[in-house]
Amino acid sequence: MTLAAKAPEERRRRILQAAIDVLRARGFSGTRVADIAAAAGTSPALVLYHFSSLGDVLVAALESVDEQYYADLDAAEATDPRDRLVQMAALAAEGGPAFGDWQLWLEVWVRARHDERIDKLRRSLDQRWRDELANVIDVGISLGVLSSQTPKASAVRLAALMDGLAVQVVLDEPLMDPGQMLELWLDGAALELGTPASDLRNRVRST
């Protein structure tokens, strides 16, 4: 059965996965609709049937990988907020499919300055990440295992730290790799939230 003959939702899913793979490898500026079609084993016309433009593809790709990130996080079923914090960092830095998607985020950050729709998506997903961090911090404070006078501000600072470290990894900075990114972020989280860095690092190994 060819891709064209498959059910519309299955066609869209396969085209979207192909688009994610191509965008990761080539970046937005290096990607053509024809490249996505070739990777999906279909025609450019069918790609544009499901996604009206490359911008539409980028939006759908980021929405898809973001949903996968939170699905992976929820599947871990962490009950201790410190474990949840560690799992959030590990999935973003060196575990699961999310790490490869920092390349997509770099594309979004650049294009968001000139595309209102992409900027709206960026703001929404950034806020979701900060809200998740703030919620974990609030739970940790209520249990007495984390501390912060300004939980929302702590979430913003930790989100910004993750973004900055990720940029260095994507740009292949010699002294930065995914493992170092994870350790530095956990060190920052420990300082921000009044918990031992050694404890967070040990939780990475235990999970």
Beta strands, then each sheet from edge to edge (+ up, - down):
end
